[in-house]
């Protein structure tokens, strides 16, 4: 049981780090740190940049839900040890 908790904890931390990275790379309402990725809007056109931004938003939602579920499972499992 402890091995399961440790494994889920490591996965939870990795998902958390990926979630923070995705949030940083997203383009906000005003061009924040999203411009780190380069001149995607000028080179590929505006539609390509929008599709990349939409993909990042969907992936962020999936990772946020995964992080929440993993955190709740770890809370329940750690209470039973």
PDB file with one MODEL, atoms N, CA, C and O in Angstrom:
MODEL        1
ATOM      1  N   UNK A   1       0.813  -1.187   0.000  1.00  0.00           N
ATOM      2  CA  UNK A   1       0.000   0.000   0.000  1.00  0.00           C
ATOM      3  C   UNK A   1       0.864   1.262   0.000  1.00  0.00           C
ATOM      4  O   UNK A   1       0.530   2.257  -0.643  1.00  0.00           O
ATOM      5  N   UNK A   2       1.971   1.205   0.726  1.00  0.00           N
ATOM      6  CA  UNK A   2       2.860   2.367   0.757  1.00  0.00           C
ATOM      7  C   UNK A   2       3.484   2.622  -0.599  1.00  0.00           C
ATOM      8  O   UNK A   2       3.705   3.775  -0.968  1.00  0.00           O
ATOM      9  N   UNK A   3       3.774   1.556  -1.357  1.00  0.00           N
ATOM     10  CA  UNK A   3       4.352   1.728  -2.694  1.00  0.00           C
ATOM     11  C   UNK A   3       3.363   2.430  -3.621  1.00  0.00           C
ATOM     12  O   UNK A   3       3.758   3.252  -4.448  1.00  0.00           O
ATOM     13  N   UNK A   4       2.085   2.107  -3.484  1.00  0.00           N
ATOM     14  CA  UNK A   4       1.052   2.762  -4.290  1.00  0.00           C
ATOM     15  C   UNK A   4       0.961   4.246  -3.958  1.00  0.00           C
ATOM     16  O   UNK A   4       0.839   5.082  -4.853  1.00  0.00           O
ATOM     17  N   UNK A   5       1.019   4.566  -2.683  1.00  0.00           N
ATOM     18  CA  UNK A   5       0.951   5.972  -2.263  1.00  0.00           C
ATOM     19  C   UNK A   5       2.161   6.744  -2.773  1.00  0.00           C
ATOM     20  O   UNK A   5       2.031   7.875  -3.242  1.00  0.00           O
ATOM     21  N   UNK A   6       3.337   6.132  -2.681  1.00  0.00           N
ATOM     22  CA  UNK A   6       4.555   6.799  -3.162  1.00  0.00           C
ATOM     23  C   UNK A   6       4.498   7.000  -4.670  1.00  0.00           C
ATOM     24  O   UNK A   6       4.856   8.068  -5.167  1.00  0.00           O
ATOM     25  N   UNK A   7       4.050   5.981  -5.405  1.00  0.00           N
ATOM     26  CA  UNK A   7       3.956   6.088  -6.865  1.00  0.00           C
ATOM     27  C   UNK A   7       2.953   7.162  -7.269  1.00  0.00           C
ATOM     28  O   UNK A   7       3.237   7.978  -8.146  1.00  0.00           O
ATOM     29  N   UNK A   8       1.778   7.167  -6.633  1.00  0.00           N
ATOM     30  CA  UNK A   8       0.781   8.193  -6.944  1.00  0.00           C
ATOM     31  C   UNK A   8       1.267   9.585  -6.552  1.00  0.00           C
ATOM     32  O   UNK A   8       0.952  10.566  -7.225  1.00  0.00           O
ATOM     33  N   UNK A   9       2.023   9.673  -5.478  1.00  0.00           N
ATOM     34  CA  UNK A   9       2.594  10.959  -5.070  1.00  0.00           C
ATOM     35  C   UNK A   9       3.572  11.501  -6.092  1.00  0.00           C
ATOM     36  O   UNK A   9       3.563  12.694  -6.396  1.00  0.00           O
ATOM     37  N   UNK A  10       4.420  10.627  -6.625  1.00  0.00           N
ATOM     38  CA  UNK A  10       5.382  11.046  -7.651  1.00  0.00           C
ATOM     39  C   UNK A  10       4.653  11.487  -8.917  1.00  0.00           C
ATOM     40  O   UNK A  10       5.005  12.496  -9.527  1.00  0.00           O
ATOM     41  N   UNK A  11       3.632  10.720  -9.305  1.00  0.00           N
ATOM     42  CA  UNK A  11       2.847  11.095 -10.493  1.00  0.00           C
ATOM     43  C   UNK A  11       2.143  12.429 -10.257  1.00  0.00           C
ATOM     44  O   UNK A  11       2.059  13.256 -11.165  1.00  0.00           O
ATOM     45  N   UNK A  12       1.640  12.639  -9.045  1.00  0.00           N
ATOM     46  CA  UNK A  12       0.958  13.891  -8.712  1.00  0.00           C
ATOM     47  C   UNK A  12       1.907  15.085  -8.826  1.00  0.00           C
ATOM     48  O   UNK A  12       1.530  16.135  -9.346  1.00  0.00           O
ATOM     49  N   UNK A  13       3.115  14.925  -8.346  1.00  0.00           N
ATOM     50  CA  UNK A  13       4.105  16.008  -8.434  1.00  0.00           C
ATOM     51  C   UNK A  13       4.465  16.295  -9.894  1.00  0.00           C
ATOM     52  O   UNK A  13       4.596  17.456 -10.284  1.00  0.00           O
ATOM     53  N   UNK A  14       4.625  15.244 -10.699  1.00  0.00           N
ATOM     54  CA  UNK A  14       4.947  15.447 -12.112  1.00  0.00           C
ATOM     55  C   UNK A  14       3.811  16.137 -12.859  1.00  0.00           C
ATOM     56  O   UNK A  14       4.051  17.002 -13.701  1.00  0.00           O
ATOM     57  N   UNK A  15       2.576  15.755 -12.552  1.00  0.00           N
ATOM     58  CA  UNK A  15       1.423  16.419 -13.170  1.00  0.00           C
ATOM     59  C   UNK A  15       1.371  17.881 -12.741  1.00  0.00           C
ATOM     60  O   UNK A  15       1.051  18.755 -13.547  1.00  0.00           O
ATOM     61  N   UNK A  16       1.680  18.147 -11.490  1.00  0.00           N
ATOM     62  CA  UNK A  16       1.693  19.516 -10.981  1.00  0.00           C
ATOM     63  C   UNK A  16       2.739  20.372 -11.712  1.00  0.00           C
ATOM     64  O   UNK A  16       2.457  21.511 -12.085  1.00  0.00           O
ATOM     65  N   UNK A  17       3.921  19.834 -11.911  1.00  0.00           N
ATOM     66  CA  UNK A  17       4.980  20.561 -12.615  1.00  0.00           C
ATOM     67  C   UNK A  17       4.573  20.816 -14.069  1.00  0.00           C
ATOM     68  O   UNK A  17       4.798  21.906 -14.594  1.00  0.00           O
ATOM     69  N   UNK A  18       3.982  19.822 -14.710  1.00  0.00           N
ATOM     70  CA  UNK A  18       3.523  19.999 -16.091  1.00  0.00           C
ATOM     71  C   UNK A  18       2.413  21.036 -16.168  1.00  0.00           C
ATOM     72  O   UNK A  18       2.354  21.816 -17.119  1.00  0.00           O
ATOM     73  N   UNK A  19       1.542  21.047 -15.180  1.00  0.00           N
ATOM     74  CA  UNK A  19       0.443  22.015 -15.151  1.00  0.00           C
ATOM     75  C   UNK A  19       0.969  23.440 -15.011  1.00  0.00           C
ATOM     76  O   UNK A  19       0.492  24.349 -15.691  1.00  0.00           O
ATOM     77  N   UNK A  20       1.934  23.634 -14.147  1.00  0.00           N
ATOM     78  CA  UNK A  20       2.535  24.958 -13.981  1.00  0.00           C
ATOM     79  C   UNK A  20       3.220  25.396 -15.284  1.00  0.00           C
ATOM     80  O   UNK A  20       3.104  26.553 -15.689  1.00  0.00           O
ATOM     81  N   UNK A  21       3.927  24.476 -15.930  1.00  0.00           N
ATOM     82  CA  UNK A  21       4.580  24.811 -17.191  1.00  0.00           C
ATOM     83  C   UNK A  21       3.589  25.200 -18.274  1.00  0.00           C
ATOM     84  O   UNK A  21       3.831  26.142 -19.029  1.00  0.00           O
ATOM     85  N   UNK A  22       2.483  24.489 -18.356  1.00  0.00           N
ATOM     86  CA  UNK A  22       1.467  24.823 -19.362  1.00  0.00           C
ATOM     87  C   UNK A  22       0.835  26.182 -19.099  1.00  0.00           C
ATOM     88  O   UNK A  22       0.579  26.940 -20.034  1.00  0.00           O
ATOM     89  N   UNK A  23       0.586  26.487 -17.849  1.00  0.00           N
ATOM     90  CA  UNK A  23      -0.017  27.778 -17.522  1.00  0.00           C
ATOM     91  C   UNK A  23       0.938  28.920 -17.872  1.00  0.00           C
ATOM     92  O   UNK A  23       0.505  29.970 -18.348  1.00  0.00           O
ATOM     93  N   UNK A  24       2.217  28.720 -17.638  1.00  0.00           N
ATOM     94  CA  UNK A  24       3.193  29.763 -17.944  1.00  0.00           C
ATOM     95  C   UNK A  24       3.283  30.014 -19.449  1.00  0.00           C
ATOM     96  O   UNK A  24       3.430  31.159 -19.879  1.00  0.00           O
ATOM     97  N   UNK A  25       3.197  28.957 -20.244  1.00  0.00           N
ATOM     98  CA  UNK A  25       3.351  29.113 -21.691  1.00  0.00           C
ATOM     99  C   UNK A  25       2.085  29.564 -22.401  1.00  0.00           C
ATOM    100  O   UNK A  25       2.127  29.868 -23.593  1.00  0.00           O
ATOM    101  N   UNK A  26       0.962  29.615 -21.699  1.00  0.00           N
ATOM    102  CA  UNK A  26      -0.264  30.067 -22.348  1.00  0.00           C
ATOM    103  C   UNK A  26      -0.248  31.564 -22.543  1.00  0.00           C
ATOM    104  O   UNK A  26       0.318  32.316 -21.750  1.00  0.00           O
ATOM    105  N   UNK A  27      -0.881  31.970 -23.614  1.00  0.00           N
ATOM    106  CA  UNK A  27      -0.985  33.391 -23.909  1.00  0.00           C
ATOM    107  C   UNK A  27      -2.210  33.940 -23.214  1.00  0.00           C
ATOM    108  O   UNK A  27      -3.309  33.409 -23.374  1.00  0.00           O
ATOM    109  N   UNK A  28      -2.035  34.982 -22.456  1.00  0.00           N
ATOM    110  CA  UNK A  28      -3.151  35.576 -21.738  1.00  0.00           C
ATOM    111  C   UNK A  28      -3.884  36.576 -22.611  1.00  0.00           C
ATOM    112  O   UNK A  28      -3.710  36.610 -23.829  1.00  0.00           O
ATOM    113  N   UNK A  29      -4.707  37.390 -21.964  1.00  0.00           N
ATOM    114  CA  UNK A  29      -5.423  38.429 -22.696  1.00  0.00           C
ATOM    115  C   UNK A  29      -4.463  39.467 -23.257  1.00  0.00           C
ATOM    116  O   UNK A  29      -4.633  39.937 -24.382  1.00  0.00           O
ATOM    117  N   UNK A  30      -3.468  39.818 -22.481  1.00  0.00           N
ATOM    118  CA  UNK A  30      -2.390  40.646 -22.998  1.00  0.00           C
ATOM    119  C   UNK A  30      -1.187  39.735 -23.144  1.00  0.00           C
ATOM    120  O   UNK A  30      -0.953  38.891 -22.278  1.00  0.00           O
ATOM    121  N   UNK A  31      -0.440  39.875 -24.179  1.00  0.00           N
ATOM    122  CA  UNK A  31       0.631  38.927 -24.487  1.00  0.00           C
ATOM    123  C   UNK A  31       1.625  38.839 -23.335  1.00  0.00           C
ATOM    124  O   UNK A  31       2.563  39.632 -23.244  1.00  0.00           O
ATOM    125  N   UNK A  32       1.410  37.880 -22.472  1.00  0.00           N
ATOM    126  CA  UNK A  32       2.281  37.677 -21.320  1.00  0.00           C
ATOM    127  C   UNK A  32       3.480  36.826 -21.710  1.00  0.00           C
ATOM    128  O   UNK A  32       4.171  37.121 -22.685  1.00  0.00           O
ATOM    129  N   UNK A  33       3.718  35.783 -20.952  1.00  0.00           N
ATOM    130  CA  UNK A  33       4.849  34.910 -21.211  1.00  0.00           C
ATOM    131  C   UNK A  33       4.592  33.965 -22.376  1.00  0.00           C
ATOM    132  O   UNK A  33       5.465  33.167 -22.717  1.00  0.00           O
ATOM    133  N   UNK A  34       3.432  34.033 -22.986  1.00  0.00           N
ATOM    134  CA  UNK A  34       3.127  33.194 -24.136  1.00  0.00           C
ATOM    135  C   UNK A  34       4.004  33.513 -25.331  1.00  0.00           C
ATOM    136  O   UNK A  34       4.129  32.696 -26.244  1.00  0.00           O
ATOM    137  N   UNK A  35       4.611  34.683 -25.337  1.00  0.00           N
ATOM    138  CA  UNK A  35       5.488  35.055 -26.449  1.00  0.00           C
ATOM    139  C   UNK A  35       6.848  34.379 -26.374  1.00  0.00           C
ATOM    140  O   UNK A  35       7.673  34.554 -27.271  1.00  0.00           O
ATOM    141  N   UNK A  36       7.097  33.607 -25.314  1.00  0.00           N
ATOM    142  CA  UNK A  36       8.359  32.872 -25.196  1.00  0.00           C
ATOM    143  C   UNK A  36       8.508  31.878 -26.340  1.00  0.00           C
ATOM    144  O   UNK A  36       9.621  31.620 -26.797  1.00  0.00           O
ATOM    145  N   UNK A  37       7.393  31.319 -26.804  1.00  0.00           N
ATOM    146  CA  UNK A  37       7.426  30.295 -27.845  1.00  0.00           C
ATOM    147  C   UNK A  37       7.921  30.851 -29.178  1.00  0.00           C
ATOM    148  O   UNK A  37       8.190  30.080 -30.099  1.00  0.00           O
ATOM    149  N   UNK A  38       8.043  32.141 -29.295  1.00  0.00           N
ATOM    150  CA  UNK A  38       8.545  32.718 -30.534  1.00  0.00           C
ATOM    151  C   UNK A  38       7.463  33.444 -31.300  1.00  0.00           C
ATOM    152  O   UNK A  38       6.374  33.687 -30.779  1.00  0.00           O
ATOM    153  N   UNK A  39       7.763  33.785 -32.522  1.00  0.00           N
ATOM    154  CA  UNK A  39       6.839  34.543 -33.347  1.00  0.00           C
ATOM    155  C   UNK A  39       5.880  33.657 -34.098  1.00  0.00           C
ATOM    156  O   UNK A  39       5.781  33.765 -35.320  1.00  0.00           O
ATOM    157  N   UNK A  40       5.178  32.794 -33.418  1.00  0.00           N
ATOM    158  CA  UNK A  40       4.260  31.869 -34.082  1.00  0.00           C
ATOM    159  C   UNK A  40       3.152  32.619 -34.796  1.00  0.00           C
ATOM    160  O   UNK A  40       2.678  32.183 -35.845  1.00  0.00           O
ATOM    161  N   UNK A  41       2.740  33.739 -34.236  1.00  0.00           N
ATOM    162  CA  UNK A  41       1.638  34.460 -34.827  1.00  0.00           C
ATOM    163  C   UNK A  41       2.054  35.124 -36.137  1.00  0.00           C
ATOM    164  O   UNK A  41       1.237  35.245 -37.050  1.00  0.00           O
ATOM    165  N   UNK A  42       3.295  35.549 -36.241  1.00  0.00           N
ATOM    166  CA  UNK A  42       3.726  36.209 -37.471  1.00  0.00           C
ATOM    167  C   UNK A  42       4.197  35.206 -38.508  1.00  0.00           C
ATOM    168  O   UNK A  42       4.010  35.439 -39.703  1.00  0.00           O
ATOM    169  N   UNK A  43       4.795  34.111 -38.101  1.00  0.00           N
ATOM    170  CA  UNK A  43       5.349  33.144 -39.053  1.00  0.00           C
ATOM    171  C   UNK A  43       4.291  32.181 -39.576  1.00  0.00           C
ATOM    172  O   UNK A  43       4.208  31.953 -40.782  1.00  0.00           O
ATOM    173  N   UNK A  44       3.488  31.616 -38.690  1.00  0.00           N
ATOM    174  CA  UNK A  44       2.506  30.607 -39.079  1.00  0.00           C
ATOM    175  C   UNK A  44       1.133  31.193 -39.372  1.00  0.00           C
ATOM    176  O   UNK A  44       0.277  30.508 -39.933  1.00  0.00           O
ATOM    177  N   UNK A  45       0.917  32.414 -39.011  1.00  0.00           N
ATOM    178  CA  UNK A  45      -0.390  33.015 -39.193  1.00  0.00           C
ATOM    179  C   UNK A  45      -1.198  32.942 -37.913  1.00  0.00           C
ATOM    180  O   UNK A  45      -0.880  32.189 -36.992  1.00  0.00           O
ATOM    181  N   UNK A  46      -2.240  33.736 -37.880  1.00  0.00           N
ATOM    182  CA  UNK A  46      -3.029  33.833 -36.657  1.00  0.00           C
ATOM    183  C   UNK A  46      -3.816  32.571 -36.353  1.00  0.00           C
ATOM    184  O   UNK A  46      -4.000  32.239 -35.182  1.00  0.00           O
ATOM    185  N   UNK A  47      -4.281  31.863 -37.356  1.00  0.00           N
ATOM    186  CA  UNK A  47      -5.083  30.666 -37.094  1.00  0.00           C
ATOM    187  C   UNK A  47      -4.245  29.565 -36.456  1.00  0.00           C
ATOM    188  O   UNK A  47      -4.753  28.823 -35.615  1.00  0.00           O
ATOM    189  N   UNK A  48      -2.994  29.442 -36.830  1.00  0.00           N
ATOM    190  CA  UNK A  48      -2.114  28.435 -36.236  1.00  0.00           C
ATOM    191  C   UNK A  48      -1.861  28.754 -34.767  1.00  0.00           C
ATOM    192  O   UNK A  48      -1.861  27.863 -33.918  1.00  0.00           O
ATOM    193  N   UNK A  49      -1.645  30.035 -34.477  1.00  0.00           N
ATOM    194  CA  UNK A  49      -1.400  30.428 -33.086  1.00  0.00           C
ATOM    195  C   UNK A  49      -2.638  30.177 -32.231  1.00  0.00           C
ATOM    196  O   UNK A  49      -2.527  29.770 -31.075  1.00  0.00           O
ATOM    197  N   UNK A  50      -3.819  30.421 -32.801  1.00  0.00           N
ATOM    198  CA  UNK A  50      -5.051  30.176 -32.049  1.00  0.00           C
ATOM    199  C   UNK A  50      -5.254  28.692 -31.790  1.00  0.00           C
ATOM    200  O   UNK A  50      -5.709  28.306 -30.713  1.00  0.00           O
ATOM    201  N   UNK A  51      -4.922  27.863 -32.761  1.00  0.00           N
ATOM    202  CA  UNK A  51      -5.098  26.430 -32.560  1.00  0.00           C
ATOM    203  C   UNK A  51      -4.122  25.890 -31.522  1.00  0.00           C
ATOM    204  O   UNK A  51      -4.473  25.000 -30.747  1.00  0.00           O
ATOM    205  N   UNK A  52      -2.917  26.411 -31.499  1.00  0.00           N
ATOM    206  CA  UNK A  52      -1.944  26.010 -30.474  1.00  0.00           C
ATOM    207  C   UNK A  52      -2.437  26.450 -29.104  1.00  0.00           C
ATOM    208  O   UNK A  52      -2.338  25.700 -28.132  1.00  0.00           O
ATOM    209  N   UNK A  53      -2.968  27.662 -29.028  1.00  0.00           N
ATOM    210  CA  UNK A  53      -3.472  28.167 -27.753  1.00  0.00           C
ATOM    211  C   UNK A  53      -4.670  27.349 -27.272  1.00  0.00           C
ATOM    212  O   UNK A  53      -4.787  27.068 -26.079  1.00  0.00           O
ATOM    213  N   UNK A  54      -5.558  26.967 -28.187  1.00  0.00           N
ATOM    214  CA  UNK A  54      -6.706  26.135 -27.811  1.00  0.00           C
ATOM    215  C   UNK A  54      -6.253  24.761 -27.319  1.00  0.00           C
ATOM    216  O   UNK A  54      -6.814  24.226 -26.363  1.00  0.00           O
ATOM    217  N   UNK A  55      -5.239  24.192 -27.971  1.00  0.00           N
ATOM    218  CA  UNK A  55      -4.707  22.895 -27.543  1.00  0.00           C
ATOM    219  C   UNK A  55      -4.100  23.008 -26.143  1.00  0.00           C
ATOM    220  O   UNK A  55      -4.290  22.120 -25.312  1.00  0.00           O
ATOM    221  N   UNK A  56      -3.378  24.084 -25.883  1.00  0.00           N
ATOM    222  CA  UNK A  56      -2.798  24.287 -24.555  1.00  0.00           C
ATOM    223  C   UNK A  56      -3.889  24.432 -23.494  1.00  0.00           C
ATOM    224  O   UNK A  56      -3.747  23.921 -22.383  1.00  0.00           O
ATOM    225  N   UNK A  57      -4.968  25.122 -23.832  1.00  0.00           N
ATOM    226  CA  UNK A  57      -6.059  25.292 -22.873  1.00  0.00           C
ATOM    227  C   UNK A  57      -6.732  23.962 -22.559  1.00  0.00           C
ATOM    228  O   UNK A  57      -7.037  23.678 -21.400  1.00  0.00           O
ATOM    229  N   UNK A  58      -6.967  23.142 -23.586  1.00  0.00           N
ATOM    230  CA  UNK A  58      -7.588  21.832 -23.355  1.00  0.00           C
ATOM    231  C   UNK A  58      -6.683  20.932 -22.533  1.00  0.00           C
ATOM    232  O   UNK A  58      -7.145  20.246 -21.622  1.00  0.00           O
ATOM    233  N   UNK A  59      -5.391  20.932 -22.853  1.00  0.00           N
ATOM    234  CA  UNK A  59      -4.435  20.108 -22.111  1.00  0.00           C
ATOM    235  C   UNK A  59      -4.318  20.581 -20.665  1.00  0.00           C
ATOM    236  O   UNK A  59      -4.164  19.766 -19.755  1.00  0.00           O
ATOM    237  N   UNK A  60      -4.390  21.886 -20.453  1.00  0.00           N
ATOM    238  CA  UNK A  60      -4.358  22.427 -19.097  1.00  0.00           C
ATOM    239  C   UNK A  60      -5.572  21.969 -18.304  1.00  0.00           C
ATOM    240  O   UNK A  60      -5.457  21.627 -17.127  1.00  0.00           O
ATOM    241  N   UNK A  61      -6.738  21.961 -18.948  1.00  0.00           N
ATOM    242  CA  UNK A  61      -7.952  21.495 -18.266  1.00  0.00           C
ATOM    243  C   UNK A  61      -7.845  20.028 -17.881  1.00  0.00           C
ATOM    244  O   UNK A  61      -8.215  19.640 -16.773  1.00  0.00           O
ATOM    245  N   UNK A  62      -7.341  19.220 -18.793  1.00  0.00           N
ATOM    246  CA  UNK A  62      -7.186  17.790 -18.515  1.00  0.00           C
ATOM    247  C   UNK A  62      -6.204  17.565 -17.369  1.00  0.00           C
ATOM    248  O   UNK A  62      -6.462  16.758 -16.476  1.00  0.00           O
ATOM    249  N   UNK A  63      -5.082  18.275 -17.393  1.00  0.00           N
ATOM    250  CA  UNK A  63      -4.090  18.110 -16.326  1.00  0.00           C
ATOM    251  C   UNK A  63      -4.613  18.633 -14.994  1.00  0.00           C
ATOM    252  O   UNK A  63      -4.295  18.062 -13.951  1.00  0.00           O
ATOM    253  N   UNK A  64      -5.406  19.702 -15.001  1.00  0.00           N
ATOM    254  CA  UNK A  64      -5.960  20.232 -13.753  1.00  0.00           C
ATOM    255  C   UNK A  64      -6.935  19.233 -13.132  1.00  0.00           C
ATOM    256  O   UNK A  64      -6.927  19.025 -11.919  1.00  0.00           O
ATOM    257  N   UNK A  65      -7.768  18.622 -13.959  1.00  0.00           N
ATOM    258  CA  UNK A  65      -8.704  17.616 -13.453  1.00  0.00           C
ATOM    259  C   UNK A  65      -7.950  16.396 -12.929  1.00  0.00           C
ATOM    260  O   UNK A  65      -8.290  15.851 -11.879  1.00  0.00           O
ATOM    261  N   UNK A  66      -6.927  15.972 -13.669  1.00  0.00           N
ATOM    262  CA  UNK A  66      -6.104  14.837 -13.238  1.00  0.00           C
ATOM    263  C   UNK A  66      -5.417  15.132 -11.916  1.00  0.00           C
ATOM    264  O   UNK A  66      -5.372  14.281 -11.028  1.00  0.00           O
ATOM    265  N   UNK A  67      -4.882  16.340 -11.786  1.00  0.00           N
ATOM    266  CA  UNK A  67      -4.216  16.736 -10.549  1.00  0.00           C
ATOM    267  C   UNK A  67      -5.189  16.722  -9.369  1.00  0.00           C
ATOM    268  O   UNK A  67      -4.852  16.245  -8.285  1.00  0.00           O
ATOM    269  N   UNK A  68      -6.390  17.244  -9.585  1.00  0.00           N
ATOM    270  CA  UNK A  68      -7.381  17.260  -8.515  1.00  0.00           C
ATOM    271  C   UNK A  68      -7.786  15.867  -8.086  1.00  0.00           C
ATOM    272  O   UNK A  68      -7.873  15.580  -6.892  1.00  0.00           O
ATOM    273  N   UNK A  69      -8.035  14.998  -9.055  1.00  0.00           N
ATOM    274  CA  UNK A  69      -8.438  13.625  -8.733  1.00  0.00           C
ATOM    275  C   UNK A  69      -7.312  12.883  -8.020  1.00  0.00           C
ATOM    276  O   UNK A  69      -7.552  12.195  -7.029  1.00  0.00           O
ATOM    277  N   UNK A  70      -6.089  13.021  -8.520  1.00  0.00           N
ATOM    278  CA  UNK A  70      -4.949  12.360  -7.868  1.00  0.00           C
ATOM    279  C   UNK A  70      -4.754  12.857  -6.442  1.00  0.00           C
ATOM    280  O   UNK A  70      -4.457  12.073  -5.539  1.00  0.00           O
ATOM    281  N   UNK A  71      -4.919  14.154  -6.243  1.00  0.00           N
ATOM    282  CA  UNK A  71      -4.752  14.708  -4.900  1.00  0.00           C
ATOM    283  C   UNK A  71      -5.803  14.165  -3.945  1.00  0.00           C
ATOM    284  O   UNK A  71      -5.495  13.847  -2.796  1.00  0.00           O
ATOM    285  N   UNK A  72      -7.051  14.056  -4.416  1.00  0.00           N
ATOM    286  CA  UNK A  72      -8.110  13.506  -3.559  1.00  0.00           C
ATOM    287  C   UNK A  72      -7.870  12.031  -3.250  1.00  0.00           C
ATOM    288  O   UNK A  72      -8.079  11.594  -2.119  1.00  0.00           O
ATOM    289  N   UNK A  73      -7.434  11.266  -4.240  1.00  0.00           N
ATOM    290  CA  UNK A  73      -7.144   9.841  -4.022  1.00  0.00           C
ATOM    291  C   UNK A  73      -6.006   9.682  -3.025  1.00  0.00           C
ATOM    292  O   UNK A  73      -6.067   8.827  -2.142  1.00  0.00           O
ATOM    293  N   UNK A  74      -4.970  10.501  -3.162  1.00  0.00           N
ATOM    294  CA  UNK A  74      -3.857  10.428  -2.211  1.00  0.00           C
ATOM    295  C   UNK A  74      -4.302  10.797  -0.799  1.00  0.00           C
ATOM    296  O   UNK A  74      -3.837  10.203   0.174  1.00  0.00           O
ATOM    297  N   UNK A  75      -5.198  11.770  -0.685  1.00  0.00           N
ATOM    298  CA  UNK A  75      -5.710  12.153   0.636  1.00  0.00           C
ATOM    299  C   UNK A  75      -6.465  10.998   1.283  1.00  0.00           C
ATOM    300  O   UNK A  75      -6.280  10.708   2.464  1.00  0.00           O
ATOM    301  N   UNK A  76      -7.311  10.346   0.502  1.00  0.00           N
ATOM    302  CA  UNK A  76      -8.088   9.226   1.032  1.00  0.00           C
ATOM    303  C   UNK A  76      -7.175   8.058   1.410  1.00  0.00           C
ATOM    304  O   UNK A  76      -7.327   7.457   2.473  1.00  0.00           O
ATOM    305  N   UNK A  77      -6.225   7.746   0.522  1.00  0.00           N
ATOM    306  CA  UNK A  77      -5.326   6.619   0.796  1.00  0.00           C
ATOM    307  C   UNK A  77      -4.400   6.875   1.971  1.00  0.00           C
ATOM    308  O   UNK A  77      -4.112   5.956   2.737  1.00  0.00           O
ATOM    309  N   UNK A  78      -3.928   8.103   2.127  1.00  0.00           N
ATOM    310  CA  UNK A  78      -3.003   8.387   3.217  1.00  0.00           C
ATOM    311  C   UNK A  78      -3.718   8.393   4.551  1.00  0.00           C
ATOM    312  O   UNK A  78      -3.071   8.205   5.581  1.00  0.00           O
ATOM    313  N   UNK A  79      -5.007   8.597   4.577  1.00  0.00           N
ATOM    314  CA  UNK A  79      -5.776   8.564   5.820  1.00  0.00           C
ATOM    315  C   UNK A  79      -5.999   7.150   6.320  1.00  0.00           C
ATOM    316  O   UNK A  79      -6.319   6.948   7.491  1.00  0.00           O
ATOM    317  N   UNK A  80      -5.833   6.176   5.448  1.00  0.00           N
ATOM    318  CA  UNK A  80      -6.081   4.782   5.822  1.00  0.00           C
ATOM    319  C   UNK A  80      -4.810   4.029   6.196  1.00  0.00           C
ATOM    320  O   UNK A  80      -4.874   2.847   6.535  1.00  0.00           O
ATOM    321  N   UNK A  81      -3.691   4.672   6.142  1.00  0.00           N
ATOM    322  CA  UNK A  81      -2.434   4.006   6.460  1.00  0.00           C
ATOM    323  C   UNK A  81      -2.187   4.012   7.939  1.00  0.00           C
ATOM    324  O   UNK A  81      -1.169   3.492   8.397  1.00  0.00           O
TER     325      UNK A  81
ENDMDL
END
